[in-house]
């Protein structure tokens, strides 16, 4: 890939954002951050992105809501969206899939798996 | 950002989460048990769990897991919210706070076995209560309906088809067909994987090609690509999965590993394994074929005279429909409000979080440097005004603009350091719960003005005295339930915490509705301890203040609650160190209120500028009660050394400021100068004799100890408008030093 993959990380926890940022930017990704679904949508309205990584439980607009909004819009509807989740139950997966998630990353993540997951979905 | 710094952020977050959970549970207890509140508590605990896992705090993670599971059950309505449960959750939260503390300090994790058992018990007890709504996740069967509309609409939109699909298709199949001849198995043992992605795979932002690439990376070889379902170009829908593949995978690669690649894509990619199997047939979504009956939405647009234009927006219309559907409360999430289609409504729901989202963290050192510089700016501006006074231009518009800008900058800089007092108040419920356990006194908490802001340092250092005052109020102020009932009060005591901004200072009151201070007992004890003479005539207020006297509150603080080796004199000292004052208002039978008057900031203070001989000095306004020019007979001699000022019938000692500080005082008798009546913490009131009062203004405190050396009776120095240095009088130290203890007013 000639240019860096641009990633938007969405999490209401500043430490989780910092961890993601650290893990991704040291692997050559260009990382932006939003602290919930609403600010992610605001960011997405004016920025380009290659992959979105989002937490589920967030105030204002949660991860599922964010994915549905993105899929329902025009601008980023085909973008891969990875879900960060602490649980990997089939029910949660089905819910995330139904919402339109592309893949998921289990928290706590290890950097290698995170990077592999992002590479797998980055078009 | 280093991992350590990220860890620090995590602990700051933990504090925020704990406070949020505490507030949420308090709201639950008060009767607000809606989904938002419960979800807020869940999210707070969930967030701590996430971080605990990420940073490797095993004990914290394990504990939060149980806590979170219980909260999840509560959120889903599996466990009923009743007062005993809320109590359990509050206790669980206290232990969570201890866990966080242990993780931060590297100490031993608290013993949580009992609580975990209780929480598990609460979940088990309600296990049979699963409501109807706890059904499994939405059935994917309903989805194709929406996809139909979209797919059909998309195929109507011929503009999408202006690319060379044949070439693209060739590329795609060539990638896998080209190497070697088809159906040629790789060297060595292998097994076969057959797969066919469905339309949904691409709709979710997946790119099957990338997955195939992953399979190839694992050593998979494409044996066959099924292109049989590829339609005619004019009915080609880019979102459909027309292709299927068969791969040969080396035996060294487990099926599990390969399935992992397709894990998340789930039902959207049909997979079969084994040489006897074949590429699964996947029914193309009916609407994808041009012969399919158009869905209602498309039918409507087709009826339009401009089908192409009308057809194009259809996918957009279909989309929200889908999002509303999938985000509607399903199964376990019945209590979660459907946020999907309503970002605006959701945004309004929790405006509080918005502030947090737009904040940045900065090094406190940088901030303090800024505030220092602003202080210098204020002084420079004052100097400029004073200098220009001489050349008669001080009335110019530019100068007043500069002055008002300087003031605005100062206020803004100060407000950066300001934080809401809620961070201190939020710890109180836990203190009260602990006290309820140890004293058996249940106290209701009322909080007013928790958004009142004051300096960060003041807030941080206010915690300890405040905690002590609250313990004191519950321990000594509020009566036992039976005594309260006998006195005709409700058995539950009430503690009211209030903070407000009043004329440039913050007034914090800690009021209980207890029995009030028993002045007889206090006076008797003070006499017994030798704090006051046996025949002392004291006003009610003076008796109340005796509890702040050093040495008063030791033996009588029999309980181990407030008597933690800290007396009320230390509380007063702490408050005083912060530039504040503490007073008592007590009514027998009605209760006692401790009133703390704190400065907004530590860096800038209000003072009275006075002249003493050729010196200019500053008396901090916090101490000043009044100033007066004594008339004939107001000052009486007491022996040869001491003069006493008669203030409305009360005699207070006169201290000649110049003499104490070694400056020549022009006014040799009180009648020639001005007396400033000051209040001190340890020596009652006194009157300071100065030549005259120059002004009253804000000043920036410069430490004498760091720039010179500590001087008794001097609290620091400041730079005046004309550039001269003025000493700030340490009123407490000076009066205590000037008056032998037997001469002090209270003694």
Interface residues (C-beta under 8 A of the other chain):
Chain A: X12 X13 X14 X15 X16 X18 X19 X21 X22 X35 X36 X37 X38 X39 X41 X55 X57 X58 X59 X60 X61 X62 X64 X65 X68 X69 X71 X72 X73 X74 X77 X78 X79 X80 X81 X86 X91 X93 X94 X95 X96 X97 X98 X99 X100 X101 X102 X103 X104 X107 X108 X109 X120 X121 X122 X123
Chain B: X1 X3 X5 X6 X7 X9 X10 X12 X13 X40 X42 X43 X46 X47 X49 X50 X51 X53 X54 X55 X56 X136 X137 X138 X140 X143 X200 X202 X203 X204 X205 X206 X207 X210 X211 X214 X261 X264 X265 X266 X267 X268 X316 X319 X320 X322 X323 X326 X327 X330 X331 X332 X333 X336 X339 X340 X341 X343 X346 X347 X349 X350 X353 X354 X356 X357
